[in-house]
Amino acid sequence: MKSRLVRLWGSRLPRIVAAVGMFELGLFVAGYLIYWIAQRPGDLDFGSQYAAAYIGVHYGWSRLYDPTLIGPIEAANHLDGFAPFQHPPPDAWLAIPFLLLPLRWAGLIWQVLVLAALIAAALLVSPARRWDRALILLSVAGFQPVLFALGYGTMSPVVFLLLVGTLRAMEGGSPVLAGVFLGLTALKPQLTLLAIPVLLAAGYWKTGLTAVGVMAALAIASVAVIGIGGTRDYVSFLVSPETLLHPVPWTVKGLVGSGPPSFIATAVVILAAVAVAIRIRPPPDVALSVGVLASLFVAQHLNVGDFVLWLLPVWLAFRAGRPWWLRAVAALTWISGWLVVGVPIVCVVCDVALAVTFVVAAARQSHDRDSKGNIESGEDMALRSEDGAEHDVQRLRRGKREVRLELRRLR
């Protein structure tokens, strides 16, 4: 009885330590978030969406990316500094209902909504056991990128919820619905862009092609609304040197630098991800994890709050049956979320390490499954051989019996 209690306590001790640590970090995140909302109301990424929606409604959607308009509007709403609208047009459409309120109240409501999106995503992924569900919720509360995502009011938690919906739909046997959810992540496309080629290469055609169709529909609708001039302004912004050469130390740019080296590295990552997906045919959770991690690694523009998407592969690494070394790398990746600002190179290394570890674990699982299948095939062949031999023996016995009967008849 005593040894059983010792084993039980030993198995739960790491979880208890993790829960206490994440709870304390969560208290810091909550306290600083309250300070942010009260003392830094103008430091809000949502403000550019609000200003863009105001431009579209009052000046016309063709001027959505006109910097001469968005600057004065942001200044009139007491935003800290000038922040150009960098998102696709649908992000501005989502902000239209908030124009009924002053920016400060609109921003507060938006922050509540993105917090609800994070909680909903955690509950959708968490197992039925209360202890596991509590750990997942604590991993959200104590994750530093969550502070930046909520403080700035970014679109990342919404994309995160859509990504979780994609996984649930794929595992629930609804590939088309999964593709719709994945296509809607075009609200911030750089966060999940490589998930589509990985899914297509892994054989999830319905999900991948549906996502492409949804993204294409959003692109066509955007061009129809903002017109040729607005589209030209948006494309000019995307390919401008300020955008492409902007230093982002927590992506591939932190390893090889901006410009052509990062473009070459991006091409290599895409080819490698597709080749791996074709080779090992990973399950949906692994395919999505690798696609998201690769997308974050090669993103040309990425905010600290965008790393909330790390939570999904970290959670999936702790599913039942996953090896301990995959869980260890996932835990280190979660911890490195607190180093995005201070030591960004650590985050780059952890992102790559977690993706590679997922691939290795999936490859080993696929190899074990194939080996088991070969063993079972050999056993089936042996059984068929035994059945065939027994059938031949029975046929010979029947032949002998018939010969005896014929001899008796002749006598």
N, C-alpha and C positions, 0 to 999 in steps of 0.2 A: 504493500500500500504506500509506504514511504517512497520507494523508488519510482512508483507511478506518479506521485505528486511532483517529484523532482523533475522527471521527464516532461510533465505537463508544464511546469513553471519554466523549464529551459526552452521549450518550444514557443512559449508566449513572450518570453523576455525581450527578444528583438522587436516584437510588435509594440510592446509597452514603451520601450525606449523611443522608438520611432514616433509613436503617438504623442508622447510628452514633448519631444523636440518640435514636432510640427505644430503642436498646440501653442507652444511659446512663440514660435515664429509667426503663427497666425495672429496672436495678440499684437505683435509689432506691426504686422501688415494692416490690421484693422485700425490701430491707433494712428498710424501715419496716414492712412486713407482719410480718416476723419479730419486730420490736420490739413491734408491736401484740399479737400472739398471746402473747408472753412477759410483757409488762408491763401489758397492759390486757385480761385475760381476761374481765372483767365487762362490758366495753363491747361488747355482742353483741346485735344485733337478733334473732338466732336464739333468744335467751333467752326472748323473749315467746312464740314458738311452742312452745318446750319447756314453759314454764309453762302455756300453754293446753292442751297435750296432757295434762299432769298433772291439770289441773282436770277435763277431760272424762272421764278414766279413773277418777279417785278421787271426784269430787263430782257427776258427771253433766254431760252435754253441754249441758243447758239453762242452765247457769251459766257457759258459756264466756266470756261478756263481762262477768262480774261483777267490777268493780274491787276489791271488798273481798276477793276471793280471790287474784287474780293478784299483788297487791302483796306480801303476806307470802311467797308462793312465790318471787318474784323476789329478795326480800331474803334468804331462806334460801339461795338459790343464789349469793349474793354478786354480783348484778348491780349495775351502776352506775346508781342512780336507778330511778325507776318508769317503765316503758314499757308502756302499755296494748296489748292484742292488737288490732291494727287490720286483720287480714287475714280473708278468708273462711274458713269452717270447714275446707275441705279442706287448708289450710295446716297446721292443727293435727293433722289426721289423718296427714300425712306425717311429723310429728315423733314419733308414737307409738313406733316401733321404737327411737328414741334414748333413751327413758325407761329402758332397761336399763342405761344408763351414767350416770355423773355428768355434770353439765352441761358441765364443762370438756372432758372427752374427747368428749362428744357434739358439742359445738361445733366441736372440731378436725376431727372426721370430716366434719361438714357442710361446713366450709370447704374440705376436700379435694375433696368432691363438687362443689361449685359451681365450683371451679377446673377440675375435669375437664370440667364442662359448657361453660365458656368455651373450653377447648382443642378440645373436640369440635366446637363451633360454628365455630371458625376453620378447622379442617381440612375441614369439610363445604363451606365457601364457597370455600376457596382453590383456585386453579388447579393444574394438574399440575406446572407448572414449579417447581423447588425455590426459585429466587430469589423468586418471587411468594409462595410459601407462607411463606418465612422473613419477608418483610415483613409479612404479615398476622399472623403469630404475634407479631412484635415490636410491632405496633400494639396488640395486647392487653396485652403485658407493660408497655409504657410509657404506658398510658392511666391518668390519675389516678382516674377513677371506678371502675376495676377494684380499686384499693386499698381504696376504701370498700365496694365490694360484697363483697370477700373478707373484709375486716376485720370488718365488721358481720355477715357471713353472711346477706345478704339473699336474697330469692327471685328477684331480677332475673336472675342468670345462667341459672337454670332457664327463666324466661320467654324469655330470649334464645335459648336452644337450641331451644325449641319454635317460636319465630318462624323460625329458620333452617330447621327441619324443614318448616314451612309453605311456605317458598319453594321448597325442593328438591322437595317433593311437587307443587306447582303446575307447576313447570317440567318435572317428570318425567311429567306427564299423569295425576296421581292427585288430582283436586280434592277428593274426599271425604276422603281421608286428610289432605290439607292442612287441611280444615275441622276435623277432629278435633284436629290439633295447635294450630290457632289457638283453638279453643274451650277447650283446656286452659290457655291463657294467662290464663284467669279466676282463676288462682292469685294474680295481681296485676293485676286488670282495667284499672286506669287507665293501664297502660303500652301497651295495644294496643286500647283500646275503639273508637277511631275507624277502625281498620283494617277493621272489618267493614262499616260503611256505604260506605266508599270502594270496597271490593271489590264490593259489591253494585251500586253505581252504575256501576262499570266493566264490569259484565257477568259477573263470576265468581260466578254464582248458586249453583252446587253448593258451592263453598268457603264462601261467606258464610252460606248457610242451614244448612249442616252445623255451622259454628261456633256459630251461634245455638242450634241444637238441643243441642249439647254443653253450652253455658253454661246453658241452661234445665234440662238434666238435673242438672247440678251444683247449681243453685239449689234444685231440688225435693228432691234428696238432702240438702242442707244443712238445709232447713226440716224435713224428716222427722226428722233426727237431733237438732237443737238445740231443736225444738219452737217453738210460737208465742211463748212467753216469751223464749227465746233470740233468735229472729228480731226481736222487738220491741226488745230491748236493742241488737242490732247496727244496726238501722235508726236508732234513737235516736242512736247514736254517729256514724253517717254524716252525719246532718243537724244535729248539734249545732253551736252557734256555734264551739266550740273547733276543730272540724274544718273547717267551711266558711270561717271567718275566719282560719284559721291562715296566717300570712304565708309564702309560698314565693317568694322573689325570683327564682328561675331558671325560672319559668313565666309565664303570662300575668298572674299577680298582680303580678309585678314591673313590668309596664307600666301596668296600669290599676287595680291595687289589688284587695283582697279584696271578697267580697260581691257585690251585684248587678252592678257593672261587669264582674267576671270572668265572671259567668253570661251576660251579654249578649255579651261577646267570645267566649265558648265557642260560643254559638249561631251567631254570624257565621262562626266558623271551620268549624263543621260544615257549614253551608250552602255555604260556598265550596269546601270539599273535595269535597263530593258533586257540585256543579255542574261542577267541573273534571274529575272522573272521568267524568261523563256526556259531557262535551264531547270530551275527547281519547282516551278509552278506553285508558289506559296499559297497558303490559305488566305482568306480575305483580310484577317487582322494583320498578318505579316505584310501583305502587299500594301495595305494602306499605311502601315507604320513606316516601311521603307520609302514609300512615295512621299510622305509628309516630311520625313527627316531629310531626304534628298532635296526637296523643294526649299526647305529652310536653309540648307547648306549653300545653295547656289543663288538665292534670292539677291537681286540687285539692290533692293531697298527693303529694310527690315527694321522694325522697332523692337524695343525690349519687350513690350507687352505681347508681341506676336509669338513669343516663346511659350505662351500658354498651350500651344498645340503640342508641345513636348509631353504634356500630361497623358495624352492618349497612348502613345507607344510605351510610356513608363507604366501605365496601368496594365496594358496588355502583356507586358513582360512578366507580370506577377500572376498571370492566369495559371490554373492548375496544370501540372505536367511540364511547365517550362523549367529549364535547367537553372541551377543556382547561380552560375556565372552570368547568365543573361540578366537575372534579377539584380546581381551585384552591379553590373554596368548601368542598369536602369536607375538604381538608387544613386549612383555617382552622378548620373546625368541630372537627376532632380536636384541634387545638392549644388551642382554647377550653375543652376539657374540663379543662384545668389551671387555668381561671379561674372554675370554678363557685362555689367558696367565696369567692374574693377579689373578683372583678368579675362577679357573676352576670348583669348586664344584657347583657354580651357574649355569653354563652351563649344568651340569649333571642333576640338578633339573629341569631346564627349558625344556630340551629334554624330560624327562619323563612326565612332566606336560602337554606339548603340545600333546604328544601321547595319554595320558589318556583323555584329553579334547576332542580330535577328536573322541575317542571311545564313550564318553558320549553323544556328540552331535549327532553322527550317531545312537546310540541306541535310543535316544529320538525321532529322526526323524522316525526311523523304527517303534517305538511304536505308534506314532501319525498316521503313514500311516496305520498300522494294525487296530487301533481304527476307523479310517475313513472308512476302508474297512468293518469292522463289522457293522457300522451304515448303510452303503450303502446296505449291505446284508440284514439287517433287513427291510429296506425300500422296497427292492425288494420283500421280502417275503410277506410284507403287500400288495403290489400292486398285487402280484400273487393271494393272498387270495381274494382281492376285485374282481379281474377279474373272479376267479372261482365262487364266489357267484353270480355275475351278470349273468354268463353263466347258472347257475342252475335256476335262476329266469326266464330267457328267455326260457329255456327248459320246465319249468312248464307251462308258458303261452301258448307255442305251444301245449302242451298236452291238456290243457283246451279247446283251440280252436278246436282241432281235435275231442274232446268228443262232443262239441256242434254240430259240423257238422254231426257227426254220429247220434245224437239224432234226428236232423231235417230230416235226410234221412229216419230213421225208421218211423217217423210220417207220 
